[in-house]
Amino acid sequence: MKKLLVASLLMITGFAAEPEEDWNAEWVEYQDSADYKESSSFRYGSAGIYLPLPLPTVGLGYRIKDKDQAFDLSVNVATIFIASSVESHIKGLRYFNERDYFGAGTSFGFSYGGAYFDHAFVSHISPIFTLGREYQKHIKELNLRFPTFTSEGVSWIPGLSFKYGWKY
């Protein structure tokens, strides 16, 4: 009698369970939900221009995003052959909405002045402030560096750069 009772309970619970296909459909639906997409990370390549000396820049970066906050790390190279710079940016970002963000961090690196600047090799570090917009496949950023602390003193000339990045 006990065996019959246990067998019938197993059969009833087996029929009451949802099929595996419905579980998979729920999982796919969860992956497409806004909660799932809010946390992400991506790599990007970028190109832009650095002012006051108009230097074209290229770079690589990595961003870790969690809801309305992000951490961004990038390496950039700027050169016109008579002057060159290699620098890294480490920034914390805060999103206003799904696309627009602002942030602050540190920029540090090395510059070489070339023949026109007495072959000066200078290390530098400065605070960096960012305002940007993130799209599905790319990003646009405006960065302000001010002031810049160099191995030769403090520069009070603000550095402004525009960066256009492609996610991959």
Residue pairs with C-beta under 8 A, 6 or more apart in sequence:
30 36
38 65
38 66
38 67
39 65
39 66
39 67
40 65
41 62
41 63
41 64
41 65
42 62
42 63
42 65
42 167
42 168
43 60
43 61
43 62
43 63
43 167
43 168
44 60
44 61
44 62
44 63
44 138
44 139
44 165
44 166
44 167
44 168
45 58
45 59
45 60
45 61
45 165
45 166
45 168
46 57
46 58
46 59
46 60
46 61
46 74
46 76
46 139
46 163
46 164
46 165
46 166
47 56
47 57
47 58
47 59
47 163
47 164
48 56
48 57
48 59
48 141
48 161
48 162
48 163
48 164
49 55
49 56
49 57
49 161
49 162
50 56
50 57
50 78
50 85
50 159
50 160
50 161
51 159
51 160
51 161
52 157
52 158
52 159
52 160
53 80
53 83
54 80
55 78
55 79
55 80
55 83
55 85
56 78
56 79
56 80
57 76
57 77
57 78
57 161
57 163
58 76
58 77
59 74
59 75
59 76
59 77
59 163
60 74
60 75
61 72
61 73
61 74
61 75
61 89
61 165
62 72
62 73
62 74
63 70
63 71
63 72
63 73
63 93
64 70
64 71
64 72
65 93
65 95
67 95
68 94
68 95
69 92
69 93
69 94
69 95
70 92
70 93
70 94
70 95
70 101
70 103
71 91
71 92
71 93
72 89
72 90
72 91
72 92
72 93
72 103
72 105
72 130
73 88
73 89
73 90
73 91
74 88
74 89
75 86
75 87
75 88
76 85
76 86
76 87
76 88
76 89
76 109
76 163
77 84
77 85
77 86
78 84
78 85
78 86
78 87
79 85
81 114
82 113
82 114
82 115
82 116
82 117
83 111
83 112
83 113
83 114
83 116
83 117
84 111
84 112
84 114
85 109
85 110
85 111
85 112
86 109
86 110
86 111
87 107
87 108
87 109
87 110
87 124
88 107
88 108
88 109
89 105
89 106
89 107
89 128
89 143
90 105
90 106
91 103
91 104
91 105
91 106
91 128
91 130
92 103
92 104
92 105
93 101
93 102
93 103
93 130
93 132
94 101
94 102
94 103
95 101
95 134
96 102
99 133
99 134
99 135
100 132
100 133
100 134
101 130
101 131
101 132
101 133
101 134
102 129
102 130
102 131
102 132
103 129
103 130
103 132
104 127
104 128
104 129
104 130
105 127
105 128
105 130
106 125
106 126
106 127
106 128
107 124
107 125
107 126
107 127
107 128
107 143
107 145
108 123
108 124
108 125
108 126
109 123
109 124
110 121
110 122
110 123
110 124
111 120
111 121
111 122
111 123
111 124
111 150
112 119
112 120
112 121
112 122
113 119
113 120
113 121
113 122
120 152
122 150
122 151
122 152
123 150
123 151
124 148
124 149
124 150
124 151
124 155
125 148
125 149
126 145
126 146
126 147
126 148
126 149
126 159
127 145
127 146
127 147
128 143
128 144
128 145
129 143
129 144
129 145
129 146
130 141
130 142
130 143
130 144
131 141
131 142
132 139
132 140
132 141
132 142
133 139
133 140
136 167
137 166
137 167
138 164
138 165
138 166
138 167
139 163
139 164
139 165
139 167
140 162
140 163
140 164
140 165
141 162
141 163
141 164
141 165
142 160
142 161
142 162
142 163
143 160
143 161
143 162
143 163
144 158
144 159
144 160
145 158
145 159
145 160
145 161
146 156
146 158
146 159
147 154
147 155
147 156
147 158
148 154
148 155
148 157
148 159
149 155
